[in-house]
């Protein structure tokens, strides 16, 4: 396996070197529905991933052509600032943005990218593993997005609602810690991509008062449906991604639970194994998941409380 690219390890502002890809589609309302028919059209999402900070930025694509992609890319540059390096696969919309002079002024695009100092690198054909750093992120986001939409009844959204939902999802993804949570209170709090982007510390606002009835909201209350979908996305994202930060390299198999009356050995750090005292479990203390990880042990001369269980 090769070393990490220089863009992944060089200090630079967020979104200086990015990877991007398109995912979707979703059906959205076209605003021309009648009593009997619902006018719909497809909509995609363009995901930008910072190769250094792992921050993400999402843009809606109402069409999958070169012009729409150029507009989305220009919006990204206007919000996040100039970038030096862009990596992508060889999607038809990306190739069109570079080669289809009939749809866009290729000379103008090339001149603009050159003035901004942007280098566009495309991965070899059929080599998606070259873009694993953003392909994995896109897969995690897409699975959570689709599940959140299905959880709210798979109802057709408007373009504004889908765009708001995608931005809420991007904020949730950018609120993830970049390394494991500290074990000691004196350790530094993990940095999140949002801290690097906004220079602020805080969590994404949630609306716990929302219920499943809000999935049917209409009229002025339709915003509650989008917020409910964002709540579902946060729950699914937490299950799919945040657990990866807590790897379990040991104690992965189940064993018989301690019960009152069990005879156990008490591990003493300053004593040899043959000198460990023997005790009797007097009381168990199940954790929040029902697994007994500590117990009160009675010895012949004293009582030890909250002894951690070891295998």
Secondary structure, DSSP 8 states (H G I E B T S, - for coil): -----HHHHS---TTSEEEEEEEEEEEEE-S---SS---EEEEEEEEEEETTT--EEEEEESS-SHHHHHHHHHHHHHHH---SEEEE---HHHHHHHH-TTTS-HHHHHHHHHHHT-EEEE--TT-GGGGHHHHHHHHHHHHHHHHHHHHTT---B-HHHHHHHHHHHHHHHHTSBSS---SSTTS----BHHHHHHS--------TT--GGGGG--GGGHHHHHHHHHHHHHHHHHHHTGGGGS---S--S------TT-EEEE--TTS-GGG-EEEEEEEEEE-TTS-EEEEEEE-SS-EEEEEE---
